[in-house]
């Protein structure tokens, strides 16, 4: 049985929170949604934090919440899409947990997030071209994972099943 955090990384709309909830349920362990933790700690929405304090302030809160979540033993952690930007976060995640990257196509992101207003970086980059630039710029950081899973055409259950098989394989 896994005794470390299982961390889901991936671009906005890759399904981290939905898959994470299913995984935590199957593993019988706590589920932490990093964005929700940040919002609870700050008492403000992600949009408000970005607007009032700027992205850097959000990133500092994100790193602090990640550190706390990583210290919790077996926990499924759904990160925000930008957690991988900071090298410190990537090092901590790889050192303390198992990092699962959910890959998603640009087309799928545009479909899933159509009309979303709660993600400042989507609102600012929702033209396909700028969203693709943001995605491509992060690709090298998403690649820093123990396993990468293509989620296109897969249901939440399908993706969770692939991850559970991988986790079981870690202990064989
Ligand atoms: C962000 C993704 C969001 C949230 C914030 C910034 C990003 O999380 O953390 O809006 O930089 O990609 P989701 O990936 O859950 O949408």
Backbone and ligand atoms as CSV (ligand in chain L), in Angstrom:
chain,resi,resn,atom,element,x,y,z
A,1,UNK,N,N,0.852,-1.205,0.000
A,1,UNK,CA,C,0.000,0.000,0.000
A,1,UNK,C,C,0.879,1.243,0.000
A,2,UNK,N,N,0.510,2.174,-0.822
A,2,UNK,CA,C,1.263,3.439,-0.924
A,2,UNK,C,C,1.244,4.168,0.432
A,3,UNK,N,N,2.394,4.713,0.831
A,3,UNK,CA,C,2.415,5.439,2.104
A,3,UNK,C,C,2.819,6.897,1.907
A,4,UNK,N,N,2.837,7.328,0.624
A,4,UNK,CA,C,3.220,8.713,0.302
A,4,UNK,C,C,2.072,9.391,-0.427
A,5,UNK,N,N,2.119,10.712,-0.543
A,5,UNK,CA,C,1.068,11.392,-1.302
A,5,UNK,C,C,1.088,11.007,-2.783
A,6,UNK,N,N,-0.098,10.981,-3.354
A,6,UNK,CA,C,-0.265,10.753,-4.790
A,6,UNK,C,C,-0.693,12.104,-5.355
A,7,UNK,N,N,0.151,12.671,-6.197
A,7,UNK,CA,C,-0.065,14.056,-6.628
A,7,UNK,C,C,-0.458,14.109,-8.102
A,8,UNK,N,N,-1.563,14.770,-8.373
A,8,UNK,CA,C,-2.007,14.907,-9.762
A,8,UNK,C,C,-1.623,16.279,-10.278
A,9,UNK,N,N,-0.880,16.300,-11.371
A,9,UNK,CA,C,-0.547,17.567,-12.026
A,9,UNK,C,C,-1.192,17.561,-13.411
A,10,UNK,N,N,-1.262,18.717,-14.015
A,10,UNK,CA,C,-1.815,18.792,-15.377
A,10,UNK,C,C,-2.424,20.158,-15.623
A,11,UNK,N,N,-2.640,20.439,-16.880
A,11,UNK,CA,C,-3.176,21.735,-17.278
A,11,UNK,C,C,-4.605,21.899,-16.766
A,12,UNK,N,N,-5.062,23.151,-16.713
A,12,UNK,CA,C,-6.465,23.426,-16.365
A,12,UNK,C,C,-7.369,22.559,-17.249
A,13,UNK,N,N,-8.357,21.946,-16.625
A,13,UNK,CA,C,-9.303,21.154,-17.411
A,13,UNK,C,C,-8.841,19.734,-17.714
A,14,UNK,N,N,-7.729,19.307,-17.101
A,14,UNK,CA,C,-7.259,17.940,-17.385
A,14,UNK,C,C,-7.969,16.905,-16.519
A,15,UNK,N,N,-8.751,17.350,-15.539
A,15,UNK,CA,C,-9.549,16.411,-14.740
A,15,UNK,C,C,-8.926,16.051,-13.401
A,16,UNK,N,N,-7.964,16.843,-12.934
A,16,UNK,CA,C,-7.248,16.497,-11.698
A,16,UNK,C,C,-8.184,16.332,-10.499
A,17,UNK,N,N,-9.114,17.277,-10.325
A,17,UNK,CA,C,-9.985,17.218,-9.143
A,17,UNK,C,C,-10.963,16.053,-9.231
A,18,UNK,N,N,-11.573,15.854,-10.389
A,18,UNK,CA,C,-12.547,14.756,-10.532
A,18,UNK,C,C,-11.859,13.412,-10.352
A,19,UNK,N,N,-10.719,13.237,-11.003
A,19,UNK,CA,C,-9.994,11.966,-10.893
A,19,UNK,C,C,-9.493,11.796,-9.452
A,20,UNK,N,N,-9.023,12.879,-8.860
A,20,UNK,CA,C,-8.483,12.823,-7.504
A,20,UNK,C,C,-9.507,12.337,-6.491
A,21,UNK,N,N,-10.731,12.827,-6.627
A,21,UNK,CA,C,-11.785,12.415,-5.691
A,21,UNK,C,C,-12.043,10.912,-5.781
A,22,UNK,N,N,-12.100,10.413,-7.017
A,22,UNK,CA,C,-12.338,8.971,-7.215
A,22,UNK,C,C,-11.171,8.170,-6.632
A,23,UNK,N,N,-9.963,8.617,-6.888
A,23,UNK,CA,C,-8.779,7.905,-6.396
A,23,UNK,C,C,-8.760,7.844,-4.870
A,24,UNK,N,N,-9.047,8.990,-4.231
A,24,UNK,CA,C,-9.018,9.040,-2.769
A,24,UNK,C,C,-10.065,8.085,-2.204
A,25,UNK,N,N,-11.207,8.039,-2.881
A,25,UNK,CA,C,-12.276,7.143,-2.447
A,25,UNK,C,C,-11.808,5.683,-2.547
A,26,UNK,N,N,-11.208,5.325,-3.678
A,26,UNK,CA,C,-10.744,3.940,-3.873
A,26,UNK,C,C,-9.610,3.582,-2.910
A,27,UNK,N,N,-8.736,4.551,-2.638
A,27,UNK,CA,C,-7.593,4.275,-1.765
A,27,UNK,C,C,-7.964,4.429,-0.292
A,28,UNK,N,N,-9.148,4.975,-0.034
A,28,UNK,CA,C,-9.595,5.181,1.346
A,28,UNK,C,C,-8.715,6.167,2.091
A,29,UNK,N,N,-8.324,7.230,1.403
A,29,UNK,CA,C,-7.426,8.205,2.032
A,29,UNK,C,C,-7.978,9.616,1.829
A,30,UNK,N,N,-7.413,10.617,2.522
A,30,UNK,CA,C,-7.905,11.990,2.341
A,30,UNK,C,C,-7.628,12.520,0.936
A,31,UNK,N,N,-8.486,13.465,0.526
A,31,UNK,CA,C,-8.313,14.154,-0.748
A,31,UNK,C,C,-8.084,15.628,-0.462
A,32,UNK,N,N,-7.044,16.195,-1.053
A,32,UNK,CA,C,-6.780,17.630,-0.893
A,32,UNK,C,C,-6.805,18.296,-2.259
A,33,UNK,N,N,-7.656,19.312,-2.394
A,33,UNK,CA,C,-7.681,20.109,-3.616
A,33,UNK,C,C,-6.930,21.393,-3.290
A,34,UNK,N,N,-5.767,21.551,-3.890
A,34,UNK,CA,C,-4.886,22.659,-3.500
A,34,UNK,C,C,-5.539,24.024,-3.673
A,35,UNK,N,N,-6.261,24.216,-4.778
A,35,UNK,CA,C,-6.934,25.510,-4.987
A,35,UNK,C,C,-7.935,25.783,-3.859
A,36,UNK,N,N,-8.681,24.744,-3.477
A,36,UNK,CA,C,-9.682,24.904,-2.408
A,36,UNK,C,C,-8.988,25.256,-1.091
A,37,UNK,N,N,-7.818,24.639,-0.858
A,37,UNK,CA,C,-7.059,24.940,0.373
A,37,UNK,C,C,-6.611,26.396,0.388
A,38,UNK,N,N,-6.139,26.867,-0.762
A,38,UNK,CA,C,-5.661,28.247,-0.863
A,38,UNK,C,C,-6.822,29.219,-0.608
A,39,UNK,N,N,-7.953,28.934,-1.252
A,39,UNK,CA,C,-9.140,29.788,-1.107
A,39,UNK,C,C,-9.584,29.821,0.355
A,40,UNK,N,N,-9.574,28.648,1.015
A,40,UNK,CA,C,-10.000,28.583,2.418
A,40,UNK,C,C,-9.019,29.358,3.302
A,41,UNK,N,N,-7.725,29.184,3.044
A,41,UNK,CA,C,-6.712,29.846,3.879
A,41,UNK,C,C,-6.762,31.365,3.691
A,42,UNK,N,N,-6.991,31.801,2.451
A,42,UNK,CA,C,-6.977,33.242,2.165
A,42,UNK,C,C,-8.331,33.892,2.434
A,43,UNK,N,N,-9.385,33.079,2.457
A,43,UNK,CA,C,-10.733,33.626,2.629
A,43,UNK,C,C,-11.164,34.452,1.428
A,44,UNK,N,N,-10.553,34.168,0.264
A,44,UNK,CA,C,-10.892,34.897,-0.973
A,44,UNK,C,C,-10.835,33.932,-2.149
A,45,UNK,N,N,-11.483,34.284,-3.227
A,45,UNK,CA,C,-11.461,33.427,-4.421
A,45,UNK,C,C,-10.110,33.546,-5.124
A,46,UNK,N,N,-9.812,32.583,-5.984
A,46,UNK,CA,C,-8.562,32.634,-6.761
A,46,UNK,C,C,-8.542,33.918,-7.593
A,47,UNK,N,N,-9.674,34.252,-8.196
A,47,UNK,CA,C,-9.757,35.491,-8.982
A,47,UNK,C,C,-9.383,36.702,-8.144
A,48,UNK,N,N,-9.938,36.776,-6.930
A,48,UNK,CA,C,-9.663,37.936,-6.072
A,48,UNK,C,C,-8.189,37.994,-5.664
A,49,UNK,N,N,-7.608,36.838,-5.378
A,49,UNK,CA,C,-6.185,36.829,-4.991
A,49,UNK,C,C,-5.340,37.355,-6.158
A,50,UNK,N,N,-5.638,36.866,-7.368
A,50,UNK,CA,C,-4.885,37.321,-8.544
A,50,UNK,C,C,-5.061,38.830,-8.746
A,51,UNK,N,N,-6.315,39.298,-8.633
A,51,UNK,CA,C,-6.586,40.710,-8.914
A,51,UNK,C,C,-6.009,41.622,-7.833
A,52,UNK,N,N,-6.187,41.223,-6.575
A,52,UNK,CA,C,-5.779,42.120,-5.484
A,52,UNK,C,C,-4.293,42.025,-5.146
A,53,UNK,N,N,-3.739,40.803,-5.199
A,53,UNK,CA,C,-2.346,40.629,-4.748
A,53,UNK,C,C,-1.385,40.249,-5.878
A,54,UNK,N,N,-1.921,39.794,-7.002
A,54,UNK,CA,C,-1.071,39.399,-8.129
A,54,UNK,C,C,-0.762,37.908,-8.132
A,55,UNK,N,N,-0.290,37.435,-9.281
A,55,UNK,CA,C,-0.032,35.995,-9.437
A,55,UNK,C,C,1.065,35.505,-8.495
A,56,UNK,N,N,2.112,36.332,-8.278
A,56,UNK,CA,C,3.215,35.864,-7.427
A,56,UNK,C,C,2.745,35.535,-6.012
A,57,UNK,N,N,1.835,36.366,-5.497
A,57,UNK,CA,C,1.309,36.122,-4.146
A,57,UNK,C,C,0.545,34.792,-4.139
A,58,UNK,N,N,-0.228,34.558,-5.208
A,58,UNK,CA,C,-0.953,33.281,-5.308
A,58,UNK,C,C,0.038,32.115,-5.316
A,59,UNK,N,N,1.138,32.279,-6.084
A,59,UNK,CA,C,2.126,31.185,-6.195
A,59,UNK,C,C,2.780,30.892,-4.840
A,60,UNK,N,N,2.997,31.940,-4.028
A,60,UNK,CA,C,3.592,31.711,-2.700
A,60,UNK,C,C,2.632,30.928,-1.815
A,61,UNK,N,N,1.343,31.311,-1.878
A,61,UNK,CA,C,0.345,30.579,-1.075
A,61,UNK,C,C,0.265,29.135,-1.551
A,62,UNK,N,N,0.357,28.962,-2.869
A,62,UNK,CA,C,0.263,27.617,-3.466
A,62,UNK,C,C,1.422,26.744,-2.966
A,63,UNK,N,N,2.639,27.306,-2.944
A,63,UNK,CA,C,3.801,26.528,-2.485
A,63,UNK,C,C,3.657,26.162,-1.017
A,64,UNK,N,N,3.147,27.101,-0.204
A,64,UNK,CA,C,2.985,26.839,1.230
A,64,UNK,C,C,1.935,25.749,1.454
A,65,UNK,N,N,0.811,25.832,0.736
A,65,UNK,CA,C,-0.248,24.819,0.887
A,65,UNK,C,C,0.243,23.461,0.398
A,66,UNK,N,N,1.034,23.474,-0.676
A,66,UNK,CA,C,1.569,22.207,-1.193
A,66,UNK,C,C,2.452,21.549,-0.141
A,67,UNK,N,N,3.331,22.328,0.472
A,67,UNK,CA,C,4.238,21.782,1.495
A,67,UNK,C,C,3.439,21.102,2.603
A,68,UNK,N,N,2.389,21.777,3.052
A,68,UNK,CA,C,1.566,21.208,4.133
A,68,UNK,C,C,0.929,19.900,3.678
A,69,UNK,N,N,0.383,19.912,2.477
A,69,UNK,CA,C,-0.314,18.718,1.971
A,69,UNK,C,C,0.658,17.554,1.795
A,70,UNK,N,N,1.898,17.861,1.408
A,70,UNK,CA,C,2.884,16.798,1.168
A,70,UNK,C,C,3.312,16.115,2.461
A,71,UNK,N,N,3.098,16.787,3.582
A,71,UNK,CA,C,3.496,16.219,4.873
A,71,UNK,C,C,2.429,15.313,5.471
A,72,UNK,N,N,1.340,15.094,4.731
A,72,UNK,CA,C,0.208,14.369,5.302
A,72,UNK,C,C,0.184,12.871,5.054
A,73,UNK,N,N,1.293,12.272,4.614
A,73,UNK,CA,C,1.295,10.831,4.336
A,73,UNK,C,C,0.420,10.530,3.135
A,74,UNK,N,N,-0.193,9.336,3.130
A,74,UNK,CA,C,-1.014,8.960,1.969
A,74,UNK,C,C,-2.220,9.904,1.829
A,75,UNK,N,N,-2.167,10.717,0.813
A,75,UNK,CA,C,-3.199,11.715,0.509
A,75,UNK,C,C,-3.227,11.854,-1.002
A,76,UNK,N,N,-4.394,12.002,-1.577
A,76,UNK,CA,C,-4.434,12.338,-3.000
A,76,UNK,C,C,-4.504,13.859,-3.089
A,77,UNK,N,N,-3.557,14.449,-3.809
A,77,UNK,CA,C,-3.497,15.910,-3.931
A,77,UNK,C,C,-3.757,16.316,-5.379
A,78,UNK,N,N,-4.835,17.066,-5.591
A,78,UNK,CA,C,-5.076,17.653,-6.916
A,78,UNK,C,C,-4.470,19.044,-6.889
A,79,UNK,N,N,-3.472,19.271,-7.719
A,79,UNK,CA,C,-2.798,20.568,-7.729
A,79,UNK,C,C,-3.483,21.509,-8.714
A,80,UNK,N,N,-3.104,22.788,-8.677
A,80,UNK,CA,C,-3.533,23.719,-9.709
A,80,UNK,C,C,-2.561,23.584,-10.882
A,81,UNK,N,N,-3.024,23.938,-12.064
A,81,UNK,CA,C,-2.224,23.728,-13.274
A,81,UNK,C,C,-0.852,24.382,-13.275
A,82,UNK,N,N,-0.682,25.433,-12.438
A,82,UNK,CA,C,0.586,26.153,-12.466
A,82,UNK,C,C,1.551,25.750,-11.368
A,83,UNK,N,N,1.211,24.729,-10.585
A,83,UNK,CA,C,2.073,24.356,-9.454
A,83,UNK,C,C,3.449,23.905,-9.927
A,84,UNK,N,N,3.495,23.382,-11.142
A,84,UNK,CA,C,4.758,22.828,-11.667
A,84,UNK,C,C,5.753,23.904,-12.091
A,85,UNK,N,N,5.316,25.172,-12.135
A,85,UNK,CA,C,6.202,26.233,-12.625
A,85,UNK,C,C,7.406,26.401,-11.700
A,86,UNK,N,N,7.170,26.364,-10.392
A,86,UNK,CA,C,8.254,26.582,-9.419
A,86,UNK,C,C,9.081,25.309,-9.253
A,87,UNK,N,N,10.379,25.444,-9.445
A,87,UNK,CA,C,11.268,24.285,-9.330
A,87,UNK,C,C,11.171,23.659,-7.941
A,88,UNK,N,N,11.068,24.539,-6.930
A,88,UNK,CA,C,10.968,24.075,-5.542
A,88,UNK,C,C,9.783,23.102,-5.393
A,89,UNK,N,N,8.653,23.459,-5.995
A,89,UNK,CA,C,7.474,22.593,-5.898
A,89,UNK,C,C,7.726,21.253,-6.591
A,90,UNK,N,N,8.350,21.327,-7.767
A,90,UNK,CA,C,8.589,20.076,-8.510
A,90,UNK,C,C,9.515,19.167,-7.710
A,91,UNK,N,N,10.552,19.745,-7.120
A,91,UNK,CA,C,11.498,18.945,-6.326
A,91,UNK,C,C,10.780,18.321,-5.125
A,92,UNK,N,N,9.997,19.131,-4.410
A,92,UNK,CA,C,9.285,18.610,-3.232
A,92,UNK,C,C,8.305,17.506,-3.613
A,93,UNK,N,N,7.595,17.712,-4.719
A,93,UNK,CA,C,6.602,16.705,-5.135
A,93,UNK,C,C,7.268,15.385,-5.490
A,94,UNK,N,N,8.385,15.463,-6.252
A,94,UNK,CA,C,9.064,14.223,-6.664
A,94,UNK,C,C,9.712,13.525,-5.469
A,95,UNK,N,N,10.209,14.326,-4.526
A,95,UNK,CA,C,10.902,13.760,-3.365
A,95,UNK,C,C,9.916,13.093,-2.404
A,96,UNK,N,N,8.766,13.728,-2.217
A,96,UNK,CA,C,7.869,13.261,-1.149
A,96,UNK,C,C,6.692,12.423,-1.625
A,97,UNK,N,N,6.438,12.433,-2.916
A,97,UNK,CA,C,5.247,11.712,-3.369
A,97,UNK,C,C,5.433,11.049,-4.707
A,98,UNK,N,N,4.328,10.561,-5.233
A,98,UNK,CA,C,4.303,9.976,-6.575
A,98,UNK,C,C,3.558,10.976,-7.455
A,99,UNK,N,N,4.212,11.426,-8.518
A,99,UNK,CA,C,3.626,12.469,-9.358
A,99,UNK,C,C,3.016,11.862,-10.619
A,100,UNK,N,N,1.721,12.090,-10.764
A,100,UNK,CA,C,0.974,11.582,-11.922
A,100,UNK,C,C,0.532,12.783,-12.746
A,101,UNK,N,N,0.998,12.855,-13.975
A,101,UNK,CA,C,0.617,13.982,-14.836
A,101,UNK,C,C,-0.504,13.566,-15.787
A,102,UNK,N,N,-1.579,14.339,-15.763
A,102,UNK,CA,C,-2.702,14.087,-16.663
A,102,UNK,C,C,-2.538,14.962,-17.901
A,103,UNK,N,N,-2.353,14.322,-19.050
A,103,UNK,CA,C,-2.168,15.062,-20.305
A,103,UNK,C,C,-3.535,15.273,-20.955
A,104,UNK,N,N,-3.699,16.435,-21.526
A,104,UNK,CA,C,-4.988,16.756,-22.149
A,104,UNK,C,C,-4.701,17.594,-23.396
A,105,UNK,N,N,-5.531,17.426,-24.415
A,105,UNK,CA,C,-5.312,18.205,-25.632
A,105,UNK,C,C,-5.904,19.599,-25.475
A,106,UNK,N,N,-5.406,20.514,-26.297
A,106,UNK,CA,C,-5.914,21.878,-26.284
A,106,UNK,C,C,-7.418,21.889,-26.598
A,107,UNK,N,N,-7.819,21.063,-27.555
A,107,UNK,CA,C,-9.237,21.026,-27.955
A,107,UNK,C,C,-10.114,20.632,-26.774
A,108,UNK,N,N,-9.640,19.650,-26.031
A,108,UNK,CA,C,-10.404,19.176,-24.869
A,108,UNK,C,C,-10.489,20.272,-23.796
A,109,UNK,N,N,-9.381,20.969,-23.566
A,109,UNK,CA,C,-9.372,22.056,-22.576
A,109,UNK,C,C,-10.392,23.113,-22.977
A,110,UNK,N,N,-10.382,23.478,-24.242
A,110,UNK,CA,C,-11.310,24.527,-24.705
A,110,UNK,C,C,-12.758,24.074,-24.535
A,111,UNK,N,N,-13.012,22.790,-24.794
A,111,UNK,CA,C,-14.374,22.256,-24.625
A,111,UNK,C,C,-14.780,22.278,-23.153
A,112,UNK,N,N,-13.861,21.774,-22.298
A,112,UNK,CA,C,-14.215,21.642,-20.870
A,112,UNK,C,C,-14.341,22.978,-20.163
A,113,UNK,N,N,-13.523,23.938,-20.550
A,113,UNK,CA,C,-13.520,25.206,-19.808
A,113,UNK,C,C,-14.342,26.294,-20.487
A,114,UNK,N,N,-15.055,25.932,-21.524
A,114,UNK,CA,C,-15.835,26.924,-22.262
A,114,UNK,C,C,-16.706,27.755,-21.304
A,115,UNK,N,N,-16.514,29.060,-21.331
A,115,UNK,CA,C,-17.346,29.935,-20.496
A,115,UNK,C,C,-16.912,30.045,-19.048
A,116,UNK,N,N,-15.839,29.321,-18.661
A,116,UNK,CA,C,-15.419,29.365,-17.250
A,116,UNK,C,C,-14.900,30.758,-16.893
A,117,UNK,N,N,-15.263,31.238,-15.712
A,117,UNK,CA,C,-14.829,32.580,-15.301
A,117,UNK,C,C,-14.019,32.531,-13.999
A,118,UNK,N,N,-13.844,31.334,-13.449
A,118,UNK,CA,C,-13.191,31.230,-12.139
A,118,UNK,C,C,-11.691,30.956,-12.234
A,119,UNK,N,N,-11.140,30.976,-13.455
A,119,UNK,CA,C,-9.701,30.731,-13.616
A,119,UNK,C,C,-9.070,31.941,-14.313
A,120,UNK,N,N,-8.372,32.770,-13.547
A,120,UNK,CA,C,-7.836,34.017,-14.132
A,120,UNK,C,C,-6.952,33.796,-15.344
A,121,UNK,N,N,-6.157,32.712,-15.329
A,121,UNK,CA,C,-5.254,32.522,-16.466
A,121,UNK,C,C,-5.973,31.969,-17.689
A,122,UNK,N,N,-7.138,31.363,-17.467
A,122,UNK,CA,C,-7.944,30.939,-18.616
A,122,UNK,C,C,-8.657,32.161,-19.191
A,123,UNK,N,N,-9.191,32.984,-18.305
A,123,UNK,CA,C,-9.887,34.194,-18.760
A,123,UNK,C,C,-8.934,35.090,-19.558
A,124,UNK,N,N,-7.663,35.117,-19.122
A,124,UNK,CA,C,-6.699,35.991,-19.795
A,124,UNK,C,C,-6.139,35.378,-21.077
A,125,UNK,N,N,-6.267,34.069,-21.223
A,125,UNK,CA,C,-5.631,33.378,-22.372
A,125,UNK,C,C,-6.616,32.495,-23.120
A,126,UNK,N,N,-7.907,32.815,-23.093
A,126,UNK,CA,C,-8.843,31.832,-23.611
A,126,UNK,C,C,-8.899,31.737,-25.132
A,127,UNK,N,N,-8.149,32.591,-25.822
A,127,UNK,CA,C,-8.022,32.380,-27.260
A,127,UNK,C,C,-7.112,31.162,-27.422
A,128,UNK,N,N,-7.474,30.283,-28.364
A,128,UNK,CA,C,-6.745,29.021,-28.520
A,128,UNK,C,C,-5.234,29.255,-28.638
A,129,UNK,N,N,-4.860,30.323,-29.329
A,129,UNK,CA,C,-3.438,30.555,-29.591
A,129,UNK,C,C,-2.662,30.839,-28.298
A,130,UNK,N,N,-3.211,31.701,-27.443
A,130,UNK,CA,C,-2.460,32.040,-26.236
A,130,UNK,C,C,-2.525,30.910,-25.221
A,131,UNK,N,N,-3.635,30.164,-25.244
A,131,UNK,CA,C,-3.722,29.014,-24.338
A,131,UNK,C,C,-2.681,27.959,-24.740
A,132,UNK,N,N,-2.496,27.808,-26.041
A,132,UNK,CA,C,-1.510,26.827,-26.528
A,132,UNK,C,C,-0.094,27.255,-26.120
A,133,UNK,N,N,0.169,28.548,-26.179
A,133,UNK,CA,C,1.492,29.041,-25.758
A,133,UNK,C,C,1.747,28.729,-24.284
A,134,UNK,N,N,0.701,28.962,-23.467
A,134,UNK,CA,C,0.806,28.691,-22.029
A,134,UNK,C,C,1.061,27.190,-21.806
A,135,UNK,N,N,0.318,26.361,-22.520
A,135,UNK,CA,C,0.461,24.901,-22.404
A,135,UNK,C,C,1.846,24.448,-22.829
A,136,UNK,N,N,2.273,24.920,-23.998
A,136,UNK,CA,C,3.578,24.505,-24.526
A,136,UNK,C,C,4.711,24.937,-23.598
A,137,UNK,N,N,4.572,26.125,-23.014
A,137,UNK,CA,C,5.606,26.627,-22.108
A,137,UNK,C,C,5.727,25.770,-20.860
A,138,UNK,N,N,4.660,25.088,-20.500
A,138,UNK,CA,C,4.687,24.276,-19.279
A,138,UNK,C,C,5.010,22.806,-19.544
A,139,UNK,N,N,5.027,22.427,-20.793
A,139,UNK,CA,C,5.178,21.015,-21.142
A,139,UNK,C,C,6.390,20.367,-20.456
A,140,UNK,N,N,7.537,21.055,-20.490
A,140,UNK,CA,C,8.754,20.488,-19.880
A,140,UNK,C,C,8.563,20.238,-18.380
A,141,UNK,N,N,7.722,21.047,-17.737
A,141,UNK,CA,C,7.517,20.883,-16.295
A,141,UNK,C,C,6.518,19.752,-16.008
A,142,UNK,N,N,5.508,19.639,-16.861
A,142,UNK,CA,C,4.557,18.533,-16.688
A,142,UNK,C,C,5.264,17.189,-16.915
A,143,UNK,N,N,6.292,17.221,-17.786
A,143,UNK,CA,C,7.021,15.977,-18.098
A,143,UNK,C,C,7.795,15.462,-16.884
A,144,UNK,N,N,8.005,16.309,-15.882
A,144,UNK,CA,C,8.734,15.924,-14.674
A,144,UNK,C,C,7.767,15.159,-13.755
A,145,UNK,N,N,7.461,13.927,-14.130
A,145,UNK,CA,C,6.448,13.136,-13.405
A,145,UNK,C,C,6.855,11.670,-13.379
A,146,UNK,N,N,6.279,10.903,-12.458
A,146,UNK,CA,C,6.558,9.465,-12.409
A,146,UNK,C,C,5.819,8.739,-13.524
A,147,UNK,N,N,4.656,9.259,-13.880
A,147,UNK,CA,C,3.886,8.658,-14.976
A,147,UNK,C,C,3.052,9.759,-15.628
A,148,UNK,N,N,2.875,9.654,-16.942
A,148,UNK,CA,C,2.023,10.605,-17.670
A,148,UNK,C,C,0.891,9.809,-18.314
A,149,UNK,N,N,-0.308,10.318,-18.195
A,149,UNK,CA,C,-1.474,9.592,-18.720
A,149,UNK,C,C,-2.246,10.481,-19.678
A,150,UNK,N,N,-2.484,9.954,-20.875
A,150,UNK,CA,C,-3.275,10.683,-21.864
A,150,UNK,C,C,-4.755,10.516,-21.493
A,151,UNK,N,N,-5.414,11.620,-21.196
A,151,UNK,CA,C,-6.798,11.524,-20.706
A,151,UNK,C,C,-7.837,11.694,-21.818
A,152,UNK,N,N,-7.391,12.093,-23.002
A,152,UNK,CA,C,-8.359,12.340,-24.079
A,152,UNK,C,C,-9.127,11.061,-24.409
A,153,UNK,N,N,-10.429,11.167,-24.442
A,153,UNK,CA,C,-11.267,10.014,-24.787
A,153,UNK,C,C,-11.446,9.051,-23.629
A,154,UNK,N,N,-10.883,9.355,-22.472
A,154,UNK,CA,C,-11.053,8.462,-21.309
A,154,UNK,C,C,-11.991,9.117,-20.304
A,155,UNK,N,N,-12.797,8.283,-19.631
A,155,UNK,CA,C,-13.663,8.807,-18.573
A,155,UNK,C,C,-12.827,8.987,-17.303
A,156,UNK,N,N,-13.413,9.669,-16.324
A,156,UNK,CA,C,-12.751,9.844,-15.027
A,156,UNK,C,C,-12.410,8.469,-14.436
A,157,UNK,N,N,-13.359,7.542,-14.541
A,157,UNK,CA,C,-13.147,6.184,-14.010
A,157,UNK,C,C,-11.998,5.488,-14.727
A,158,UNK,N,N,-11.938,5.647,-16.055
A,158,UNK,CA,C,-10.851,5.028,-16.845
A,158,UNK,C,C,-9.491,5.540,-16.363
A,159,UNK,N,N,-9.395,6.850,-16.207
A,159,UNK,CA,C,-8.112,7.455,-15.818
A,159,UNK,C,C,-7.739,6.977,-14.411
A,160,UNK,N,N,-8.715,6.963,-13.512
A,160,UNK,CA,C,-8.446,6.516,-12.139
A,160,UNK,C,C,-7.970,5.064,-12.145
A,161,UNK,N,N,-8.567,4.243,-12.995
A,161,UNK,CA,C,-8.188,2.823,-13.050
A,161,UNK,C,C,-6.734,2.672,-13.505
A,162,UNK,N,N,-6.320,3.460,-14.492
A,162,UNK,CA,C,-4.923,3.394,-14.968
A,162,UNK,C,C,-3.972,3.761,-13.819
A,163,UNK,N,N,-4.347,4.793,-13.073
A,163,UNK,CA,C,-3.479,5.250,-11.973
A,163,UNK,C,C,-3.411,4.186,-10.864
A,164,UNK,N,N,-4.554,3.597,-10.559
A,164,UNK,CA,C,-4.565,2.583,-9.498
A,164,UNK,C,C,-3.705,1.379,-9.888
A,165,UNK,N,N,-3.756,0.988,-11.166
A,165,UNK,CA,C,-2.907,-0.131,-11.617
A,165,UNK,C,C,-1.436,0.248,-11.467
A,166,UNK,N,N,-1.110,1.486,-11.817
A,166,UNK,CA,C,0.282,1.953,-11.704
A,166,UNK,C,C,0.725,1.915,-10.239
A,167,UNK,N,N,-0.127,2.395,-9.359
A,167,UNK,CA,C,0.212,2.448,-7.933
A,167,UNK,C,C,0.405,1.029,-7.389
A,168,UNK,N,N,-0.468,0.119,-7.801
A,168,UNK,CA,C,-0.321,-1.264,-7.340
A,168,UNK,C,C,1.008,-1.843,-7.813
A,169,UNK,N,N,1.383,-1.503,-9.042
A,169,UNK,CA,C,2.638,-1.995,-9.620
A,169,UNK,C,C,3.878,-1.510,-8.889
A,170,UNK,N,N,3.758,-0.395,-8.186
A,170,UNK,CA,C,4.906,0.168,-7.474
A,170,UNK,C,C,5.380,-0.756,-6.352
A,171,UNK,N,N,4.472,-1.617,-5.908
A,171,UNK,CA,C,4.803,-2.440,-4.723
A,171,UNK,C,C,4.985,-3.911,-5.063
A,172,UNK,N,N,4.980,-4.236,-6.349
A,172,UNK,CA,C,5.132,-5.645,-6.717
A,172,UNK,C,C,6.590,-6.067,-6.667
L,1,LIG,C1,C,-3.874,27.860,-12.681
L,1,LIG,C2,C,-4.773,26.823,-12.609
L,1,LIG,C3,C,-5.902,26.797,-11.672
L,1,LIG,C4,C,-5.624,27.713,-10.460
L,1,LIG,C5,C,-5.226,29.067,-10.909
L,1,LIG,C6,C,-3.957,29.051,-11.776
L,1,LIG,C7,C,-2.765,27.793,-13.653
L,1,LIG,O1,O,-6.152,25.467,-11.225
L,1,LIG,O2,O,-4.642,27.163,-9.637
L,1,LIG,O3,O,-6.301,29.624,-11.613
L,1,LIG,O4,O,-1.791,28.553,-13.524
L,1,LIG,O5,O,-2.828,26.946,-14.576
L,1,LIG,P1,P,-6.800,24.312,-12.166
L,1,LIG,O6,O,-5.681,23.666,-12.911
L,1,LIG,O7,O,-7.418,23.387,-11.173
L,1,LIG,O8,O,-7.782,24.958,-13.043
